[in-house]
Amino acid sequence: MAAPLKTTPVSRRLGTLAGAAALVVALDQLVKVWARASLVLGSPVTLIPHVMDLSLVYNTGAAFSMGEGKGLLFVLIAVAIAAGCAVLAYKEDTLPLPLAATLGCVAGGGIGNAIDRVVAGRVTDFFATTFMDFAVFNVADIFITCGVLVAFVLWCRWDRAREAAESAQAEA
């Protein structure tokens, strides 16, 4: 028989999500401040030869400059995703804390880029792969992408555990 899922107080779930988001926003904004102060537009600096350069660019769109000029839409999407993550953490009393933290990383990445859009009308990007043609990206983008992938895995595990617990409870 499967064990019932562990419940976590809402304050811990929301605190974990908010703490992770705040750390990501702080790291993202600090690194962007450094990039704007230290890098020169159009003058890449080799970070890892034949792999990655630091190349300052300003992006008014999303990945690969798609949706250029739709900054307000991207801000609203980031706010909606962050709010959705918070609602999930509030309502789901069995939400695992690692999943709450991962959702916080996704929300924090979105908020980090939204801050750029609101303050400057563009996002500061600077990581440029040199071994393949790929979008120039930033710390927020890394947390969004990796966070979504990890959240998917954790969500699947949590969903399986919930189904097993519900099945065991129905059999009892």
PyMOL commands that place a pseudoatom at each C-alpha (Angstrom):
pseudoatom trace, name=CA, resn=MET, resi=1, chain=A, elem=C, hetatm=0, pos=[0.000, 0.000, 0.000]
pseudoatom trace, name=CA, resn=ALA, resi=2, chain=A, elem=C, hetatm=0, pos=[1.326, 3.430, -0.970]
pseudoatom trace, name=CA, resn=ALA, resi=3, chain=A, elem=C, hetatm=0, pos=[1.960, 5.875, 1.838]
pseudoatom trace, name=CA, resn=PRO, resi=4, chain=A, elem=C, hetatm=0, pos=[-0.124, 9.054, 1.906]
pseudoatom trace, name=CA, resn=LEU, resi=5, chain=A, elem=C, hetatm=0, pos=[1.608, 12.071, 0.450]
pseudoatom trace, name=CA, resn=LYS, resi=6, chain=A, elem=C, hetatm=0, pos=[3.357, 14.358, 2.894]
pseudoatom trace, name=CA, resn=THR, resi=7, chain=A, elem=C, hetatm=0, pos=[1.700, 17.725, 3.350]
pseudoatom trace, name=CA, resn=THR, resi=8, chain=A, elem=C, hetatm=0, pos=[3.746, 20.861, 3.796]
pseudoatom trace, name=CA, resn=PRO, resi=9, chain=A, elem=C, hetatm=0, pos=[2.521, 24.081, 5.423]
pseudoatom trace, name=CA, resn=VAL, resi=10, chain=A, elem=C, hetatm=0, pos=[1.528, 26.752, 2.921]
pseudoatom trace, name=CA, resn=SER, resi=11, chain=A, elem=C, hetatm=0, pos=[4.071, 29.144, 4.447]
pseudoatom trace, name=CA, resn=ARG, resi=12, chain=A, elem=C, hetatm=0, pos=[6.906, 26.734, 3.607]
pseudoatom trace, name=CA, resn=ARG, resi=13, chain=A, elem=C, hetatm=0, pos=[5.660, 26.119, 0.072]
pseudoatom trace, name=CA, resn=LEU, resi=14, chain=A, elem=C, hetatm=0, pos=[5.209, 29.817, -0.675]
pseudoatom trace, name=CA, resn=GLY, resi=15, chain=A, elem=C, hetatm=0, pos=[8.398, 30.743, 1.170]
pseudoatom trace, name=CA, resn=THR, resi=16, chain=A, elem=C, hetatm=0, pos=[10.402, 28.217, -0.834]
pseudoatom trace, name=CA, resn=LEU, resi=17, chain=A, elem=C, hetatm=0, pos=[8.933, 29.448, -4.112]
pseudoatom trace, name=CA, resn=ALA, resi=18, chain=A, elem=C, hetatm=0, pos=[9.402, 33.131, -3.222]
pseudoatom trace, name=CA, resn=GLY, resi=19, chain=A, elem=C, hetatm=0, pos=[12.907, 32.578, -1.873]
pseudoatom trace, name=CA, resn=ALA, resi=20, chain=A, elem=C, hetatm=0, pos=[14.039, 30.783, -5.027]
pseudoatom trace, name=CA, resn=ALA, resi=21, chain=A, elem=C, hetatm=0, pos=[12.445, 33.456, -7.212]
pseudoatom trace, name=CA, resn=ALA, resi=22, chain=A, elem=C, hetatm=0, pos=[14.108, 36.257, -5.236]
pseudoatom trace, name=CA, resn=LEU, resi=23, chain=A, elem=C, hetatm=0, pos=[17.530, 34.611, -5.490]
pseudoatom trace, name=CA, resn=VAL, resi=24, chain=A, elem=C, hetatm=0, pos=[17.164, 34.157, -9.247]
pseudoatom trace, name=CA, resn=VAL, resi=25, chain=A, elem=C, hetatm=0, pos=[16.001, 37.764, -9.746]
pseudoatom trace, name=CA, resn=ALA, resi=26, chain=A, elem=C, hetatm=0, pos=[18.897, 39.089, -7.646]
pseudoatom trace, name=CA, resn=LEU, resi=27, chain=A, elem=C, hetatm=0, pos=[21.514, 36.977, -9.440]
pseudoatom trace, name=CA, resn=ASP, resi=28, chain=A, elem=C, hetatm=0, pos=[20.070, 37.816, -12.856]
pseudoatom trace, name=CA, resn=GLN, resi=29, chain=A, elem=C, hetatm=0, pos=[19.944, 41.556, -12.196]
pseudoatom trace, name=CA, resn=LEU, resi=30, chain=A, elem=C, hetatm=0, pos=[23.438, 41.666, -10.654]
pseudoatom trace, name=CA, resn=VAL, resi=31, chain=A, elem=C, hetatm=0, pos=[24.971, 39.838, -13.607]
pseudoatom trace, name=CA, resn=LYS, resi=32, chain=A, elem=C, hetatm=0, pos=[23.121, 42.099, -16.055]
pseudoatom trace, name=CA, resn=VAL, resi=33, chain=A, elem=C, hetatm=0, pos=[24.439, 45.192, -14.240]
pseudoatom trace, name=CA, resn=TRP, resi=34, chain=A, elem=C, hetatm=0, pos=[27.942, 43.741, -14.581]
pseudoatom trace, name=CA, resn=ALA, resi=35, chain=A, elem=C, hetatm=0, pos=[27.395, 42.921, -18.276]
pseudoatom trace, name=CA, resn=ARG, resi=36, chain=A, elem=C, hetatm=0, pos=[26.154, 46.422, -19.118]
pseudoatom trace, name=CA, resn=ALA, resi=37, chain=A, elem=C, hetatm=0, pos=[29.083, 47.995, -17.239]
pseudoatom trace, name=CA, resn=SER, resi=38, chain=A, elem=C, hetatm=0, pos=[31.812, 45.664, -18.486]
pseudoatom trace, name=CA, resn=LEU, resi=39, chain=A, elem=C, hetatm=0, pos=[30.921, 44.525, -22.000]
pseudoatom trace, name=CA, resn=VAL, resi=40, chain=A, elem=C, hetatm=0, pos=[30.867, 46.655, -25.127]
pseudoatom trace, name=CA, resn=LEU, resi=41, chain=A, elem=C, hetatm=0, pos=[28.043, 46.316, -27.631]
pseudoatom trace, name=CA, resn=GLY, resi=42, chain=A, elem=C, hetatm=0, pos=[29.386, 44.545, -30.735]
pseudoatom trace, name=CA, resn=SER, resi=43, chain=A, elem=C, hetatm=0, pos=[32.710, 43.496, -29.125]
pseudoatom trace, name=CA, resn=PRO, resi=44, chain=A, elem=C, hetatm=0, pos=[32.480, 39.865, -27.980]
pseudoatom trace, name=CA, resn=VAL, resi=45, chain=A, elem=C, hetatm=0, pos=[34.852, 38.538, -25.331]
pseudoatom trace, name=CA, resn=THR, resi=46, chain=A, elem=C, hetatm=0, pos=[35.820, 34.864, -25.426]
pseudoatom trace, name=CA, resn=LEU, resi=47, chain=A, elem=C, hetatm=0, pos=[34.620, 33.040, -22.332]
pseudoatom trace, name=CA, resn=ILE, resi=48, chain=A, elem=C, hetatm=0, pos=[35.348, 29.452, -23.444]
pseudoatom trace, name=CA, resn=PRO, resi=49, chain=A, elem=C, hetatm=0, pos=[37.222, 29.206, -26.773]
pseudoatom trace, name=CA, resn=HIS, resi=50, chain=A, elem=C, hetatm=0, pos=[35.091, 27.722, -29.571]
pseudoatom trace, name=CA, resn=VAL, resi=51, chain=A, elem=C, hetatm=0, pos=[32.167, 27.276, -27.151]
pseudoatom trace, name=CA, resn=MET, resi=52, chain=A, elem=C, hetatm=0, pos=[30.936, 30.551, -25.665]
pseudoatom trace, name=CA, resn=ASP, resi=53, chain=A, elem=C, hetatm=0, pos=[31.537, 34.284, -25.879]
pseudoatom trace, name=CA, resn=LEU, resi=54, chain=A, elem=C, hetatm=0, pos=[30.236, 37.136, -23.789]
pseudoatom trace, name=CA, resn=SER, resi=55, chain=A, elem=C, hetatm=0, pos=[28.552, 39.383, -26.328]
pseudoatom trace, name=CA, resn=LEU, resi=56, chain=A, elem=C, hetatm=0, pos=[26.335, 42.220, -25.134]
pseudoatom trace, name=CA, resn=VAL, resi=57, chain=A, elem=C, hetatm=0, pos=[23.069, 42.561, -27.039]
pseudoatom trace, name=CA, resn=TYR, resi=58, chain=A, elem=C, hetatm=0, pos=[19.737, 44.156, -26.245]
pseudoatom trace, name=CA, resn=ASN, resi=59, chain=A, elem=C, hetatm=0, pos=[16.631, 42.219, -27.164]
pseudoatom trace, name=CA, resn=THR, resi=60, chain=A, elem=C, hetatm=0, pos=[13.149, 43.717, -27.474]
pseudoatom trace, name=CA, resn=GLY, resi=61, chain=A, elem=C, hetatm=0, pos=[11.632, 40.344, -28.344]
pseudoatom trace, name=CA, resn=ALA, resi=62, chain=A, elem=C, hetatm=0, pos=[11.843, 36.841, -26.926]
pseudoatom trace, name=CA, resn=ALA, resi=63, chain=A, elem=C, hetatm=0, pos=[14.197, 34.021, -27.919]
pseudoatom trace, name=CA, resn=PHE, resi=64, chain=A, elem=C, hetatm=0, pos=[15.781, 34.619, -31.329]
pseudoatom trace, name=CA, resn=SER, resi=65, chain=A, elem=C, hetatm=0, pos=[14.171, 38.110, -31.204]
pseudoatom trace, name=CA, resn=MET, resi=66, chain=A, elem=C, hetatm=0, pos=[10.736, 36.614, -31.930]
pseudoatom trace, name=CA, resn=GLY, resi=67, chain=A, elem=C, hetatm=0, pos=[7.896, 38.923, -30.957]
pseudoatom trace, name=CA, resn=GLU, resi=68, chain=A, elem=C, hetatm=0, pos=[10.058, 41.996, -31.234]
pseudoatom trace, name=CA, resn=GLY, resi=69, chain=A, elem=C, hetatm=0, pos=[8.293, 45.051, -29.853]
pseudoatom trace, name=CA, resn=LYS, resi=70, chain=A, elem=C, hetatm=0, pos=[5.801, 42.993, -27.827]
pseudoatom trace, name=CA, resn=GLY, resi=71, chain=A, elem=C, hetatm=0, pos=[7.475, 43.748, -24.481]
pseudoatom trace, name=CA, resn=LEU, resi=72, chain=A, elem=C, hetatm=0, pos=[4.253, 44.425, -22.575]
pseudoatom trace, name=CA, resn=LEU, resi=73, chain=A, elem=C, hetatm=0, pos=[2.875, 41.054, -23.670]
pseudoatom trace, name=CA, resn=PHE, resi=74, chain=A, elem=C, hetatm=0, pos=[6.003, 39.303, -22.355]
pseudoatom trace, name=CA, resn=VAL, resi=75, chain=A, elem=C, hetatm=0, pos=[5.745, 41.198, -19.057]
pseudoatom trace, name=CA, resn=LEU, resi=76, chain=A, elem=C, hetatm=0, pos=[2.118, 40.099, -18.690]
pseudoatom trace, name=CA, resn=ILE, resi=77, chain=A, elem=C, hetatm=0, pos=[3.043, 36.488, -19.505]
pseudoatom trace, name=CA, resn=ALA, resi=78, chain=A, elem=C, hetatm=0, pos=[5.821, 36.551, -16.886]
pseudoatom trace, name=CA, resn=VAL, resi=79, chain=A, elem=C, hetatm=0, pos=[3.441, 37.965, -14.265]
pseudoatom trace, name=CA, resn=ALA, resi=80, chain=A, elem=C, hetatm=0, pos=[0.785, 35.362, -15.139]
pseudoatom trace, name=CA, resn=ILE, resi=81, chain=A, elem=C, hetatm=0, pos=[3.288, 32.499, -14.878]
pseudoatom trace, name=CA, resn=ALA, resi=82, chain=A, elem=C, hetatm=0, pos=[4.634, 33.767, -11.554]
pseudoatom trace, name=CA, resn=ALA, resi=83, chain=A, elem=C, hetatm=0, pos=[1.083, 34.169, -10.233]
pseudoatom trace, name=CA, resn=GLY, resi=84, chain=A, elem=C, hetatm=0, pos=[0.162, 30.688, -11.457]
pseudoatom trace, name=CA, resn=CYS, resi=85, chain=A, elem=C, hetatm=0, pos=[3.167, 29.204, -9.672]
pseudoatom trace, name=CA, resn=ALA, resi=86, chain=A, elem=C, hetatm=0, pos=[2.186, 31.013, -6.466]
pseudoatom trace, name=CA, resn=VAL, resi=87, chain=A, elem=C, hetatm=0, pos=[-1.433, 29.835, -6.695]
pseudoatom trace, name=CA, resn=LEU, resi=88, chain=A, elem=C, hetatm=0, pos=[-0.257, 26.261, -7.237]
pseudoatom trace, name=CA, resn=ALA, resi=89, chain=A, elem=C, hetatm=0, pos=[2.053, 26.467, -4.221]
pseudoatom trace, name=CA, resn=TYR, resi=90, chain=A, elem=C, hetatm=0, pos=[-0.779, 27.952, -2.163]
pseudoatom trace, name=CA, resn=LYS, resi=91, chain=A, elem=C, hetatm=0, pos=[-3.441, 25.405, -3.112]
pseudoatom trace, name=CA, resn=GLU, resi=92, chain=A, elem=C, hetatm=0, pos=[-1.524, 22.128, -3.373]
pseudoatom trace, name=CA, resn=ASP, resi=93, chain=A, elem=C, hetatm=0, pos=[-0.731, 21.016, 0.168]
pseudoatom trace, name=CA, resn=THR, resi=94, chain=A, elem=C, hetatm=0, pos=[1.300, 18.029, -1.076]
pseudoatom trace, name=CA, resn=LEU, resi=95, chain=A, elem=C, hetatm=0, pos=[3.437, 20.073, -3.482]
pseudoatom trace, name=CA, resn=PRO, resi=96, chain=A, elem=C, hetatm=0, pos=[7.019, 18.895, -2.875]
pseudoatom trace, name=CA, resn=LEU, resi=97, chain=A, elem=C, hetatm=0, pos=[9.384, 21.667, -1.783]
pseudoatom trace, name=CA, resn=PRO, resi=98, chain=A, elem=C, hetatm=0, pos=[11.920, 20.865, -4.555]
pseudoatom trace, name=CA, resn=LEU, resi=99, chain=A, elem=C, hetatm=0, pos=[9.136, 21.426, -7.094]
pseudoatom trace, name=CA, resn=ALA, resi=100, chain=A, elem=C, hetatm=0, pos=[8.149, 24.681, -5.358]
pseudoatom trace, name=CA, resn=ALA, resi=101, chain=A, elem=C, hetatm=0, pos=[11.793, 25.818, -5.541]
pseudoatom trace, name=CA, resn=THR, resi=102, chain=A, elem=C, hetatm=0, pos=[12.031, 24.873, -9.206]
pseudoatom trace, name=CA, resn=LEU, resi=103, chain=A, elem=C, hetatm=0, pos=[8.833, 26.747, -10.023]
pseudoatom trace, name=CA, resn=GLY, resi=104, chain=A, elem=C, hetatm=0, pos=[10.342, 29.690, -8.142]
pseudoatom trace, name=CA, resn=CYS, resi=105, chain=A, elem=C, hetatm=0, pos=[13.368, 29.540, -10.451]
pseudoatom trace, name=CA, resn=VAL, resi=106, chain=A, elem=C, hetatm=0, pos=[11.095, 29.678, -13.514]
pseudoatom trace, name=CA, resn=ALA, resi=107, chain=A, elem=C, hetatm=0, pos=[9.076, 32.544, -12.027]
pseudoatom trace, name=CA, resn=GLY, resi=108, chain=A, elem=C, hetatm=0, pos=[12.243, 34.384, -10.983]
pseudoatom trace, name=CA, resn=GLY, resi=109, chain=A, elem=C, hetatm=0, pos=[13.689, 34.112, -14.474]
pseudoatom trace, name=CA, resn=GLY, resi=110, chain=A, elem=C, hetatm=0, pos=[10.521, 35.530, -15.969]
pseudoatom trace, name=CA, resn=ILE, resi=111, chain=A, elem=C, hetatm=0, pos=[10.452, 38.339, -13.421]
pseudoatom trace, name=CA, resn=GLY, resi=112, chain=A, elem=C, hetatm=0, pos=[14.136, 39.120, -14.066]
pseudoatom trace, name=CA, resn=ASN, resi=113, chain=A, elem=C, hetatm=0, pos=[13.494, 39.599, -17.774]
pseudoatom trace, name=CA, resn=ALA, resi=114, chain=A, elem=C, hetatm=0, pos=[10.249, 41.479, -17.051]
pseudoatom trace, name=CA, resn=ILE, resi=115, chain=A, elem=C, hetatm=0, pos=[12.182, 43.961, -14.903]
pseudoatom trace, name=CA, resn=ASP, resi=116, chain=A, elem=C, hetatm=0, pos=[14.447, 44.674, -17.885]
pseudoatom trace, name=CA, resn=ARG, resi=117, chain=A, elem=C, hetatm=0, pos=[11.446, 45.178, -20.166]
pseudoatom trace, name=CA, resn=VAL, resi=118, chain=A, elem=C, hetatm=0, pos=[9.692, 47.561, -17.745]
pseudoatom trace, name=CA, resn=VAL, resi=119, chain=A, elem=C, hetatm=0, pos=[12.808, 49.559, -16.808]
pseudoatom trace, name=CA, resn=ALA, resi=120, chain=A, elem=C, hetatm=0, pos=[14.630, 49.696, -20.152]
pseudoatom trace, name=CA, resn=GLY, resi=121, chain=A, elem=C, hetatm=0, pos=[12.164, 48.435, -22.775]
pseudoatom trace, name=CA, resn=ARG, resi=122, chain=A, elem=C, hetatm=0, pos=[14.576, 45.631, -23.673]
pseudoatom trace, name=CA, resn=VAL, resi=123, chain=A, elem=C, hetatm=0, pos=[16.306, 42.611, -22.164]
pseudoatom trace, name=CA, resn=THR, resi=124, chain=A, elem=C, hetatm=0, pos=[20.060, 42.483, -21.638]
pseudoatom trace, name=CA, resn=ASP, resi=125, chain=A, elem=C, hetatm=0, pos=[21.546, 39.287, -23.129]
pseudoatom trace, name=CA, resn=PHE, resi=126, chain=A, elem=C, hetatm=0, pos=[25.214, 38.335, -23.245]
pseudoatom trace, name=CA, resn=PHE, resi=127, chain=A, elem=C, hetatm=0, pos=[25.901, 34.563, -23.365]
pseudoatom trace, name=CA, resn=ALA, resi=128, chain=A, elem=C, hetatm=0, pos=[26.585, 33.679, -27.013]
pseudoatom trace, name=CA, resn=THR, resi=129, chain=A, elem=C, hetatm=0, pos=[27.381, 30.156, -28.147]
pseudoatom trace, name=CA, resn=THR, resi=130, chain=A, elem=C, hetatm=0, pos=[30.094, 29.995, -30.791]
pseudoatom trace, name=CA, resn=PHE, resi=131, chain=A, elem=C, hetatm=0, pos=[29.934, 26.292, -31.651]
pseudoatom trace, name=CA, resn=MET, resi=132, chain=A, elem=C, hetatm=0, pos=[26.422, 26.651, -33.095]
pseudoatom trace, name=CA, resn=ASP, resi=133, chain=A, elem=C, hetatm=0, pos=[24.061, 29.381, -34.214]
pseudoatom trace, name=CA, resn=PHE, resi=134, chain=A, elem=C, hetatm=0, pos=[21.836, 29.981, -31.201]
pseudoatom trace, name=CA, resn=ALA, resi=135, chain=A, elem=C, hetatm=0, pos=[20.078, 32.858, -29.474]
pseudoatom trace, name=CA, resn=VAL, resi=136, chain=A, elem=C, hetatm=0, pos=[22.132, 35.072, -27.179]
pseudoatom trace, name=CA, resn=PHE, resi=137, chain=A, elem=C, hetatm=0, pos=[20.767, 34.567, -23.671]
pseudoatom trace, name=CA, resn=ASN, resi=138, chain=A, elem=C, hetatm=0, pos=[21.144, 35.561, -20.021]
pseudoatom trace, name=CA, resn=VAL, resi=139, chain=A, elem=C, hetatm=0, pos=[20.980, 34.132, -16.492]
pseudoatom trace, name=CA, resn=ALA, resi=140, chain=A, elem=C, hetatm=0, pos=[17.177, 34.461, -16.347]
pseudoatom trace, name=CA, resn=ASP, resi=141, chain=A, elem=C, hetatm=0, pos=[16.849, 32.457, -19.559]
pseudoatom trace, name=CA, resn=ILE, resi=142, chain=A, elem=C, hetatm=0, pos=[19.018, 29.682, -18.104]
pseudoatom trace, name=CA, resn=PHE, resi=143, chain=A, elem=C, hetatm=0, pos=[16.827, 29.444, -15.003]
pseudoatom trace, name=CA, resn=ILE, resi=144, chain=A, elem=C, hetatm=0, pos=[13.636, 29.484, -17.075]
pseudoatom trace, name=CA, resn=THR, resi=145, chain=A, elem=C, hetatm=0, pos=[14.827, 26.735, -19.432]
pseudoatom trace, name=CA, resn=CYS, resi=146, chain=A, elem=C, hetatm=0, pos=[16.456, 24.479, -16.847]
pseudoatom trace, name=CA, resn=GLY, resi=147, chain=A, elem=C, hetatm=0, pos=[13.636, 25.159, -14.387]
pseudoatom trace, name=CA, resn=VAL, resi=148, chain=A, elem=C, hetatm=0, pos=[10.959, 24.076, -16.859]
pseudoatom trace, name=CA, resn=LEU, resi=149, chain=A, elem=C, hetatm=0, pos=[12.856, 20.859, -17.637]
pseudoatom trace, name=CA, resn=VAL, resi=150, chain=A, elem=C, hetatm=0, pos=[13.447, 19.984, -13.972]
pseudoatom trace, name=CA, resn=ALA, resi=151, chain=A, elem=C, hetatm=0, pos=[9.885, 21.005, -13.028]
pseudoatom trace, name=CA, resn=PHE, resi=152, chain=A, elem=C, hetatm=0, pos=[8.532, 18.648, -15.690]
pseudoatom trace, name=CA, resn=VAL, resi=153, chain=A, elem=C, hetatm=0, pos=[10.460, 15.706, -14.230]
pseudoatom trace, name=CA, resn=LEU, resi=154, chain=A, elem=C, hetatm=0, pos=[9.499, 16.579, -10.647]
pseudoatom trace, name=CA, resn=TRP, resi=155, chain=A, elem=C, hetatm=0, pos=[5.878, 17.133, -11.646]
pseudoatom trace, name=CA, resn=CYS, resi=156, chain=A, elem=C, hetatm=0, pos=[5.719, 13.690, -13.293]
pseudoatom trace, name=CA, resn=ARG, resi=157, chain=A, elem=C, hetatm=0, pos=[7.138, 12.059, -10.150]
pseudoatom trace, name=CA, resn=TRP, resi=158, chain=A, elem=C, hetatm=0, pos=[4.708, 13.978, -7.935]
pseudoatom trace, name=CA, resn=ASP, resi=159, chain=A, elem=C, hetatm=0, pos=[1.778, 13.102, -10.195]
pseudoatom trace, name=CA, resn=ARG, resi=160, chain=A, elem=C, hetatm=0, pos=[2.665, 9.387, -10.075]
pseudoatom trace, name=CA, resn=ALA, resi=161, chain=A, elem=C, hetatm=0, pos=[2.923, 9.540, -6.284]
pseudoatom trace, name=CA, resn=ARG, resi=162, chain=A, elem=C, hetatm=0, pos=[-0.461, 11.293, -6.064]
pseudoatom trace, name=CA, resn=GLU, resi=163, chain=A, elem=C, hetatm=0, pos=[-2.079, 8.665, -8.284]
pseudoatom trace, name=CA, resn=ALA, resi=164, chain=A, elem=C, hetatm=0, pos=[-0.574, 5.837, -6.211]
pseudoatom trace, name=CA, resn=ALA, resi=165, chain=A, elem=C, hetatm=0, pos=[-1.764, 7.450, -2.973]
pseudoatom trace, name=CA, resn=GLU, resi=166, chain=A, elem=C, hetatm=0, pos=[-5.269, 7.980, -4.363]
pseudoatom trace, name=CA, resn=SER, resi=167, chain=A, elem=C, hetatm=0, pos=[-5.396, 4.391, -5.620]
pseudoatom trace, name=CA, resn=ALA, resi=168, chain=A, elem=C, hetatm=0, pos=[-4.255, 3.030, -2.259]
pseudoatom trace, name=CA, resn=GLN, resi=169, chain=A, elem=C, hetatm=0, pos=[-6.802, 5.186, -0.463]
pseudoatom trace, name=CA, resn=ALA, resi=170, chain=A, elem=C, hetatm=0, pos=[-9.593, 3.957, -2.763]
pseudoatom trace, name=CA, resn=GLU, resi=171, chain=A, elem=C, hetatm=0, pos=[-8.631, 0.335, -2.055]
pseudoatom trace, name=CA, resn=ALA, resi=172, chain=A, elem=C, hetatm=0, pos=[-8.681, 0.861, 1.712]
for i in range(1, 172): cmd.bond("trace and resi %d" % i, "trace and resi %d" % (i + 1))
show_as sticks, trace
zoom trace
